[in-house]
Structure formats: C-alpha cells, structure tokens
C-alpha cells in the first residue's frame, strides 16, 4: 500500500477570542491517497470548505499538522506556498472566478504565464483542453457570452493547464442547472478515472456522493463519519472498524444528513416496523424504476421480485411477488386514469364529484377496512378537504383515525397512514404516464386499464370501479 499524499493530524481552525470562539475545524485527522475521489459532505457551516482551503494552503491552521504531497504547509514560506500551489493543485469554484476582460483561451492559459511557459506552447495546451471539453469554438469569446456550464468547463480547463496531480472543487455545480451539473460531475469523474487525478470535492448535495471512492461526513467542524463507496475501487488502506459502525455506514447512504444517534434510532424503527432490509431496498427500487420506464412488465416484475437473492433477485415468496406486481400496476394505472380524465384538477363540479367518488372508493377498497355508509360519506368530505389543501397531511391522518360519531372514519392509525401515503402516490406524475391524452369514460380502454384487483379479498375490481358512474352524495 502506497503512502498517503495528504495527511492532517488534529487540524483545527479557530476564530474569535475568549468570550466567543468558533471552531471552523475541530481536531480533524485524515489521510488521502493518490488517485482517490474524495467528497467532504455536510450542511452549510460544517467546516467542509475550511478543510478544503486548508489542504489548498489558502487557510492557515490554528493548530495541528498538515502535509500535502510531501510539503509541510505549516512551515513553508509564503513564496514557497504560492509556487507549490501553482504547480501541485488546480482549484474549481462555485462562482467560476473567470476574468471577464479576457477571452476564454486567455483565462485558461493565464496560470501558464506565471510559470514562464512559451506563448505558443501555452496556447496549444489551452486549445487542447478546450477541445477536450467541447468548447474550443468558444475560445475567442468573453466569459459573459457563455452559459454557466460552459464557464465551469473553462474553469476546469484552467485548473488543469499546469497539469497538477490534485484537483480541489468547492461546490463546483452550485450555480448550474441539473443537466450542466451532471456534465461537470462526469468531467471530474473522468479526470479521476482516466487522467488519474486526485479529486477532492466539497458538496452539500447527497446526489453527488456516488461519484466518490470515500466520503467524509462533516458536522460542526468535525468528521463524524467516513464511508467507502463499495462500487468504486479502493485506493486507501482498509482500517478495521467496529461492526456497528459498518452497519450505520450502510444506513447512512439512504439518510446522509442524519447523525449517528438518529440513524441508529431509525434502524431500530425499521426493524420494529418490519421495513424491507436495506441491502434489498435498492434492488426493489431498481425494479420499480424499470417498470416506470417500460423496461419491465408485470410478469417481469414478479420474476425479479421472486428470484433468489444470490441470483440477483429479491427473494420474496411467489404469492407476495404477485401481489406486489398487482399493487404496483394498480397504483400506476389509477394514477394514469386520474391524470388522463381529470388533468391536474377537475375543470367543473360534476368532474370534481366523480373524481372524489372514484378516488375515495379506490382508497377504501385498497385496505382491509369495511367502513359504514356514514364513514364513507365522512371520508369523501375529508378527502375533498385534503385535495383542496385545507387539511394538512398530519390532520388528514388524524381525521381518518377519529371516530365516525366525531366526523372521522374510525380507521386505525396504521390504515390511516397507509391511505395517506397511497393518496400521495396516486396524485404524482410518473414517467410513462401521458398527461395530454384525454380518457373517455365510454371507451373500452378506460374499462380495461384498471382491470386488476388491488387486494386479494376485494371482490370488486378496479375495472368495475372506474366504469361505475355512481357518485356519493
């Protein structure tokens, strides 16, 4: 195992005096190895940018030790620090920091001037980088003529012009739209995998964590957790840790912003409420996404869900897998029906009454409950209030749980919560649902789109429910 290229030991950055002390970094110790992709993750003010700037030599430690690429940053002179930074690392910032009065090519090649590179050579190098990142045709323009994503690619090109082994990126996609963000993150990943650059990225966005080989979770200036990405090849030495820490790490991938104490409480709740095991949940989500996109039909879902774990499946009993596929289809089919017939909201009173009636009956049929006629009338009234926004989620659950004589439904709290979640699923947009196609109640298509039972004990199918013209007054 090679030695780390970055080492921090008990590193602290402290501001303020005796009465008011702020610990931007609080006794941080870590090692980073060549060719790793590291992420410092956490909310604003947690110390992640301070840690990045300390590694860059732009922030002096109050105490502790820091060594980067063999250089002790606490003992180096200012002049030596500037020269070291210039040749050893490239910086990418959220705000780009391009010079507006210089052309794109001039911005990229600017760092080469300070290392006395020959103009022809630095321009050739700059054009090669711009061409690689697909913006060579922008080389003679000024930065304000470019999109945010293009400006960030210029900034990345500038960070690479001196060919440093280390790239430091501080929230590099914070000002970009989702498409440009993905493009920039893929560029950084390519620099790590193809060019063997060591990448250190600061972010507060959990969607970025999959790019890293290791993630350091930060809070109040401290590293509270280190998580390895098992899908990436590991460079650093594996250090034996307590088993419970490994389990918490796995759970933290789903809830990256929670503390250890909260995560452990959630793990206990997950067990007590019999939620699906974490190791299987991602497989289930993958199956559902493939069903959304049309890559799987109901039979393929049943096969994937019932296939043994060691064969890449989920390992459910066949009967449960069949029910799972039926309910999945039923949710999407009902959502498609509602969206096709009523759009985002019914256009007239009769449509509104029809939607309330069919949606109400569907939700009741999806449970094992058998509410009285009075309870069903109360349910339609409560459902209407929820759809109109006059009743919040928690109040909706409470009303479903309330006794019928007090204006409720009399469901138990678990049924009330299930209906609340079910309603939210039915009113969401899904990838394979057309929102422009009108569905007529007289067409055969509507009478067959929901032709599946949503629970084994329901005698009335959703086909009959949708085809019904009966409304509840």
N, C-alpha and C positions, 0 to 999 in steps of 0.2 A: 504494500500500500504506500503510495506517494505521500509526501508531507503536505499539509495544508498551505495554500498560498496566502490566506488571510487568517489571522488569529487575533481575537480580542480576549482579554482577561480582566475581569472585574472593571470593565469600562463604564465610566459614569460621566454625565454632563449635568452640572448643577448650576441653576441660576438663582439669583436673589441673595438676601442677607440672612441675618439671624432670625428675623421675625417672619419672613416669607421665603420659603425655599421651594423651588420647582426642580424635580429630578426628571429631566428630559430623557436621560438614560440612567438606569439604576443597576450597577453591578452586572453588566451584560458580559457573558463569556460565550464564545463560539469559534468554530473552525469552519472555513470554506475551502474546498479543493478545486483544483483546475478543472475546467470544462463542466462544472456544475451549473445548474439553473436554479437560483435561489430566489425565493419570494419572502419579503418581510410584509406580513399581513396584519391588519388591525384597523380600528377606527381612527378618525382624526384625533391628533394629540397624543397618540400612544407611544410615540418615540421612533417610529419606523424611518421617517425622513432624517431625523437626527442621527440615527445609526448609519444610514447610507452616506450622509455627508461626512461623518467621522471616518468611514472607510476611504472616502474620496480625499481626505486630508483637508477638507474645507471647514471642518468643525474640530476645534481643539478639545481634547478630553480634560475634564477637571481632575480626574484620577483614573488609574488603571493603565493597561498596556494595549497597544495596537501595532500589529506588524502586517504589512501588505507587500507581497512579492519580495520579501526579504528586507524591506525597508522599515525601520522603526520610526513611525510617524511622530512620536513624541520628542525625538532627539534631532530630527532633521531640521536644517535651517530653512528659512522662507524661500530663498532662491533655489535650494535643492528640492524643496517640496513642489515648487512650480514646475521645474524640469521633470521631476518624477511623474507628476500628474499628467503632464502633457504627453509623455511617451507611453505611459502604462495603462491609462484608462480613458474611455470615452463616456461622456455624460449625455443623457437624453432627458429632457424636462417636459413637464406637462404643458408649459407655455411656449415651447419651441425655442425661444430666445434667438431668433434669426435677426440679422441686421437688415432693416427694411431698405436702406440706401444701397445695398449691394445686391448683385444678381444672385440667382440660385447657385451657380457654379462658384462664384466668389465666396459665398457663405460656406460652401462645402470645403473649399481649399484653404480657407483662412488659417486653420491651425498649422498648415504646412509652411506658411511664411515664417513662423516663429522657430521652425527647425531648419531654416535656410534651404528649403527644397528648391530646386531649379523650376522656374515658372512652367516650362513645357512639361516637365515631369509631373508636377502637382496638378496641372490641368488635365493631363491624360488620366491620372489616378482618379480625379474628381468625376470625369466623364464616365469612367468605367463603373463607378459606384452608382451614379445617377441612372445609367443604362440598366444596371442590375436590378434596381428598384423601380424601373418602369417610368422614370420621369426625366429622361435625357432631353426630351423635346421641350422641357420647361427650363433648361439651363440658363437661358438668356433673360428670363422673366425676373421680376422682383417678387419677393415672398408674398406681398399682399394680393397678388394675382392668382395665388394658388389656394386650393381647398385646404382644410385643416389636415386631412390625411396626407396630402402631398407635402405640406410643410413639415409634418413629422417625419416623413421619409427623407426629406432634405436634412433634418436634424440628425437622423440616424446615420446618413451618409457622412455628415460632418464628424460624428463621433468615431467613425471608422477610418477616416482619412490617414491617420498616423499608425494604423494597424495595431491598436492596443490589444492586449490579451484579455482585458477586463472591461465590460460594458455595464454602467450603472444607470438605471432608468427609474426616475421618480414620477410615478403616476403618469406614464407616457401617453395613455389614451384617455385621460380625464376630460379632455376638451373635444373628443371625437364622437361621431355617431357610431352605432353598433357595427356597421359594415367596415368603416375605416378602422375601428378599434381592432376588429378581428384580423384585418390585413397587417396592421402594425405588430400585433402579438405573434402572428405567424412569421413575420420577418425576424423578430427577436429569437423565436424558436429555431428558425433556420440558421441564424448566426451561431447559436449554441450547438446544434447538431452537425451542421455541415462545416462551419468555419472553426469549430472547437473553441469559441469564445466563452469565457465565464460570464454568465449573466446574473446580475442582482437587480431584481425588480421590486419596487415598493407599490403596493396597491391596497385598497380597502374593498375591492370587488371580489367576492368569493368565486365568481365565474372564471377568474383568471388562474385559479390555483392548479388546475390540471396541467398547465404548461411546465410547472416546476418539478425538479427532482426532489427538492426538500423545501418545506415551508416552515418559517419561524413565525409563530403567532405571538403578537405583542400586546401588552396592556400596561398602562401606567409606567412606561419606560423599561419594562422588564419583558424578557422572553418567557412566556408562560407555557409554551408547548412547541415541540418540534415534531413535524410529521413528514415521513418519507412517502413519496409517490411510488407505490409498488408497480405502476405501469411504466415507469421510467427506469433506465439502467442507473444503478447507484455507483457513485464515484467515491464517496466518503466511506470511511470505515464504520461498520455497524457496531454500535455500542450496546451491550446487553442492558435492557431496562426491565423494570417490574412488569409482570404480565398485565396488571390492571391498567398501566399506562398505555400499553399497546391497544387494549380494547377501547379505551377512551379516545385514542387517536382515530380509530376506525369510525366511531360515532361522530367525532368532530368534523369529519368530511361532510356530513349532512347538515351540521349546525355549527359552522365555523366561527360564529361570533359569540358563542356561549363560553362561560367559564367552566373549569373542571367540575366545580360543585354542581352547577346547573346541568351539565352533561350527565353526571352520574345520577342525578335525580331523574332525568329524562330516560336514562337506561332502565332504571327500576320501574318507572311508569310503563315503559314499552313492554317490559316483561309481564307486569301485573295485568295490563290490559290486552295481553296476547297479541301485540302488534307483530307484523312479519319481521323475521330476522334480518338484520342489516346486510348480511352477506348475500341475501337473496333479493333484497329490495331493488337493487339496481337492475337485476335481470328482469324483474317484473316490469319495471319502468320501461326497459328497452322493448319488451313485448308490446306494451301498450302504445308506445310511440310508433312502432312498426304497424300496428293496427290502425292508428290515426292516419298514417301516410299511405295506407292501402297496400303495404308490403305483406300483410298477413290478413287472412280472412278468419272467420270464427273457428273453423276446423284446425287451422294452423296455430291459433292461439291455444286451443285445447291441447294440441300435441306438445307445444313448447312448455306449457304450464305443468303438464303431467309427466314430462320426460324426467328421468332421474337427474339428480344434481350432478353426479360425476360425468354425465353425458352433456352437460351444459344447460340442462333444464332447470325447473324449479322444484320438482318433486312432490307436487300436490297429488292427492288421490284423484282418480279419473272423474268421479262424480263431482268433486269440488271444482275441478278444472272446467267441466262442462257448465256448471252454474256460473263460474267466474266469467266465461266467454259470453254466456247468455246475458248476464247483467251488464257487461261491458258494451255489448251490442245494443242493449236496451237503452242505456244512458245516451249513447251517441245517436241512436235512431230517434228517441224522443226529443233530443236537443235539435236534431235536424228538422223534425216536424215543426217544432215551435218556431224555429228561426224562419223556415220556409213559409209557414202560414201567417205568422204574426209579425215577422221582422224584429226590429229592436224593441218595438212596443206596438200594441194593437192600435189601429187607426180610428176605430169607432167603438161605441159602447157595446154593441152586440158581439163584436170580436173579442172585446175585453172579457165579457161574461163567459164566452165559450172557452177562452184560454184559461181562466180561473177554474172553470169546471173540470176541464180535462187534465190540467196540471194537478189540481187537487186530488182527483180520483187516482191519477197515476201514482202520486206520492203515497197515498194511503195504501194502495194495492202493493206497493213495494215493501211494505212492512208486514209483520205477522199480526198487527192490531186489527180489531174489528170495532171501530168507533160507532156509537149510536148515531141516529139521524141528527139529533141536536148537536152532537160533537162534530159531525161533518159540516153542518152549517157554520159552526164556530170556526172550523178550520178554514173554510173559504174566506171568511171575513178577516181572519188573522193573516192568511196568505196574501190577500189583497193589500193589507197594510204593509206587509213586508216588501211587496213588489213596488209599492208607491214610495217606500223609503221612510214612512212614518214610524216604523218599528225596526229597531236595530237587531243585529244577529242574536245578542245575548237575551234581549227581551222576547224575541221570536221563540227561542228555546224555552224560556220561562212560561210563555203563554201556552205552548204545546203541552207542557208538563202540568199546567194548572188544571184544577178540577173543572168538569163541564158546567157545574152549577155556578162557577165563578167566571164563566166566559171562556174557559180553556177547552182542551181536548181530552185531558186525562191520560196522555201518554206518559210512560216512564221516561226518565231523563235520557237514557241511552237511545231510546227510539226518537225522542225529540232532537237529540244531537245528530242522529243519522239522517233524519229528514232535512234538517238544516243544511248539512253538507251536501246531501243529494240535490236539493234545490239549487245550490250554487253551481253544481256540475251541469245541471240541465240548462242553465242560462248562460253558459260560457260558449265562446266561439271555438270550434275545433278545425284543424287544418283541412279535413276532407268534407267540410260542410259548406255548401253554397248558400250565401246569404241573399243572392239575387233571384233565385228561381222561386216563383210562387207555387205553392202546393194547393191544389183544389180539393175540397172535401168530397167531390163527386168522382175523383179519378181513382182507378184501381191502384195506382202507385201509393197513394196515401193509405189505402186499406191493407197494404201488404208490408209497408216499410217497418211497422212495429209488430209484425206477426210473430212475436216470441213472448212466452211468459217470463216475468221478471222474478218470480219466486216459485218454488215447486208446489206450494199449497194454494196458488191462485188459480181459480177455475176460469176467470175471465181474462182473456188475453189482451195485450195492449192493442192488438188489431181491432178488437171489438170496442175498446175504449176510444180510440181515435175516430173510428167510424160512427160512434154514437153521437147523436145530436141533442141528447138530454142535457139540460143545464140545471144547476142547483139554484134555487131562488133564495 
